Amino acid sequence: MQNFSYHAPATLGEACALMAEAPDRSRFLAGGSDLHLALEHHAGPVDTVIDLKRIAGLEGIEETPGGGWRIGALTRMAALERHQGLRAALPALCAAAAVVGGPPIRNRATLGGNLCNASPAADTATPLLAFGAQVEVSGGGVPGSNASRTLALEALWAGPRSTTLRPEEVLTAVVIPPPPTGGGANESTANESTAHGNAFARLTRSAMDIALVNAAASLTLDGSGRLASLTVALGAVGATVLSVPGTDALLGRPVDEALLEDIGKMAETAAQPITDVRASAEYRREMAGVMAMRAVGWAAAPAKGDTP
Ligand SMILES: Cc1cc2nc3c(=O)[nH]c(=O)nc-3n(C[C@H](O)[C@H](O)[C@H](O)COP(=O)(O)OP(=O)(O)OC[C@H]3O[C@@H](n4cnc5c(N)ncnc54)[C@H](O)[C@@H]3O)c2cc1C
């Protein structure tokens, strides 16, 4: 581990100003579960670490009007995994948070860190992409920086381990819009004739390993059980987490075996995997199809009134 000076500022402005002094040799610290490895292996020379954890207002989970959610960037995986409201409305996100490492990692690892580390296998990124999430970022008032801005999640990533953030920008929150029907997971109140569901599926070599492939689906069924909306995202099969294009062509169909076969083929086509130590590109492509089928089937089950 390299030697570095450690700062724990109390405000976003101080944190961003510190970063702006020497952006090439400084890093923000959240839970540190990725950063400590980066400092040992591939971060390059770093002499300043700026801890974000003392800054008020960066942690917490709140429901927004209409059934959306706002989650602070410093919110830990353990908090996501256990939050009762999120478990009911966004089980895909809770399931993804629940498989990030083991309990000690989940007690430190943050949602913002998972997204800013920009791994294509980041588990929480996949459901958030399926939900159409946005991220809020702030330059902390540093001269020449954006005060604050909101961007689509997919616009956060430039490639593996690379984001589009300016060095002094901090990701402050993740904003998840209400589902298309405006209701919750087992919707009965907001709109009597539609139901929303979402699910996460993941394949790994062992429980503590990162995903070989993961997939998330978010869908709405109309009163006759036909698809009214469908988004599917895939992780670990491209340079970034990616969306499966063309799912609108499936709207109006029931979620049956034929539809799952079609979504599997679409996911295989969308996947752009590489071969690495964990799996071959061919295996990953085939499994992208299987994981997408599982995620869509599981997402539809509660919406149809079945047990997933
Ligand atoms: C043993 C082990 C197992 C793991 N298993 C998994 C797994 O199964 N699935 C998975 O997805 N991940 C896994 N990870 C990776 C890691 O735990 C997650 O990516 C974690 O969510 C990162 O969050 P953090 O708070 O620890 O980030 P940090 O390590 O503190 O930061 C990560 C990067 O993001 C930057 N950063 C952090 N927060 C912000 C912010 N708010 N604004 C701007 N930049 C920021 C940091 O500067 C750094 O470059 C594992 C890690 C370990 C060590």
PDBQT file of the ligand as one rigid body, heavy atoms in Angstrom, charges set to zero:
ROOT
HETATM    1  C1  LIG A 401     -13.993  -9.273  -1.354  1.00  0.00    +0.000 C 
HETATM    2  C2  LIG A 401     -14.779  -8.364  -2.271  1.00  0.00    +0.000 A 
HETATM    3  C3  LIG A 401     -15.905  -8.857  -2.893  1.00  0.00    +0.000 A 
HETATM    4  C4  LIG A 401     -16.649  -8.032  -3.748  1.00  0.00    +0.000 A 
HETATM    5  N1  LIG A 401     -17.756  -8.553  -4.352  1.00  0.00    +0.000 NA
HETATM    6  C5  LIG A 401     -18.482  -7.771  -5.171  1.00  0.00    +0.000 A 
HETATM    7  C6  LIG A 401     -19.646  -8.279  -5.813  1.00  0.00    +0.000 A 
HETATM    8  O1  LIG A 401     -20.010  -9.443  -5.640  1.00  0.00    +0.000 OA
HETATM    9  N2  LIG A 401     -20.361  -7.450  -6.626  1.00  0.00    +0.000 N 
HETATM   10  C7  LIG A 401     -19.978  -6.151  -6.833  1.00  0.00    +0.000 A 
HETATM   11  O2  LIG A 401     -20.672  -5.450  -7.575  1.00  0.00    +0.000 OA
HETATM   12  N3  LIG A 401     -18.885  -5.640  -6.253  1.00  0.00    +0.000 NA
HETATM   13  C8  LIG A 401     -18.129  -6.410  -5.436  1.00  0.00    +0.000 A 
HETATM   14  N4  LIG A 401     -17.011  -5.902  -4.843  1.00  0.00    +0.000 N 
HETATM   15  C9  LIG A 401     -16.596  -4.545  -5.153  1.00  0.00    +0.000 C 
HETATM   16  C10 LIG A 401     -16.993  -3.446  -4.145  1.00  0.00    +0.000 C 
HETATM   17  O3  LIG A 401     -17.301  -3.943  -2.872  1.00  0.00    +0.000 OA
HETATM   18  C11 LIG A 401     -18.141  -2.583  -4.670  1.00  0.00    +0.000 C 
HETATM   19  O4  LIG A 401     -17.867  -2.065  -5.953  1.00  0.00    +0.000 OA
HETATM   20  C12 LIG A 401     -18.456  -1.434  -3.686  1.00  0.00    +0.000 C 
HETATM   21  O5  LIG A 401     -19.802  -1.091  -3.832  1.00  0.00    +0.000 OA
HETATM   22  C13 LIG A 401     -17.612  -0.187  -3.872  1.00  0.00    +0.000 C 
HETATM   23  O6  LIG A 401     -18.067   0.798  -2.955  1.00  0.00    +0.000 OA
HETATM   24  P1  LIG A 401     -17.085   1.487  -1.904  1.00  0.00    +0.000 P 
HETATM   25  O7  LIG A 401     -17.930   2.406  -1.114  1.00  0.00    +0.000 OA
HETATM   26  O8  LIG A 401     -16.282   0.497  -1.150  1.00  0.00    +0.000 OA
HETATM   27  O9  LIG A 401     -16.170   2.307  -2.927  1.00  0.00    +0.000 OA
HETATM   28  P2  LIG A 401     -14.677   2.813  -2.781  1.00  0.00    +0.000 P 
HETATM   29  O10 LIG A 401     -13.751   1.653  -2.825  1.00  0.00    +0.000 OA
HETATM   30  O11 LIG A 401     -14.535   3.753  -1.625  1.00  0.00    +0.000 OA
HETATM   31  O12 LIG A 401     -14.571   3.654  -4.142  1.00  0.00    +0.000 OA
HETATM   32  C14 LIG A 401     -14.587   3.024  -5.401  1.00  0.00    +0.000 C 
HETATM   33  C15 LIG A 401     -14.245   4.069  -6.483  1.00  0.00    +0.000 C 
HETATM   34  O13 LIG A 401     -15.293   5.002  -6.644  1.00  0.00    +0.000 OA
HETATM   35  C16 LIG A 401     -14.876   6.325  -6.285  1.00  0.00    +0.000 C 
HETATM   36  N5  LIG A 401     -16.001   6.876  -5.517  1.00  0.00    +0.000 N 
HETATM   37  C17 LIG A 401     -16.618   6.277  -4.473  1.00  0.00    +0.000 A 
HETATM   38  N6  LIG A 401     -17.685   6.977  -4.104  1.00  0.00    +0.000 NA
HETATM   39  C18 LIG A 401     -17.753   8.062  -4.920  1.00  0.00    +0.000 A 
HETATM   40  C19 LIG A 401     -18.662   9.151  -5.034  1.00  0.00    +0.000 A 
HETATM   41  N7  LIG A 401     -19.727   9.267  -4.233  1.00  0.00    +0.000 N 
HETATM   42  N8  LIG A 401     -18.426  10.092  -6.000  1.00  0.00    +0.000 NA
HETATM   43  C20 LIG A 401     -17.354   9.982  -6.834  1.00  0.00    +0.000 A 
HETATM   44  N9  LIG A 401     -16.469   8.954  -6.766  1.00  0.00    +0.000 NA
HETATM   45  C21 LIG A 401     -16.663   7.992  -5.817  1.00  0.00    +0.000 A 
HETATM   46  C22 LIG A 401     -13.583   6.155  -5.497  1.00  0.00    +0.000 C 
HETATM   47  O14 LIG A 401     -12.713   7.270  -5.649  1.00  0.00    +0.000 OA
HETATM   48  C23 LIG A 401     -13.013   4.903  -6.144  1.00  0.00    +0.000 C 
HETATM   49  O15 LIG A 401     -12.355   5.237  -7.345  1.00  0.00    +0.000 OA
HETATM   50  C24 LIG A 401     -16.236  -6.688  -3.980  1.00  0.00    +0.000 A 
HETATM   51  C25 LIG A 401     -15.105  -6.200  -3.329  1.00  0.00    +0.000 A 
HETATM   52  C26 LIG A 401     -14.376  -7.020  -2.488  1.00  0.00    +0.000 A 
HETATM   53  C27 LIG A 401     -13.149  -6.457  -1.803  1.00  0.00    +0.000 C 
ENDROOT
TORSDOF 0
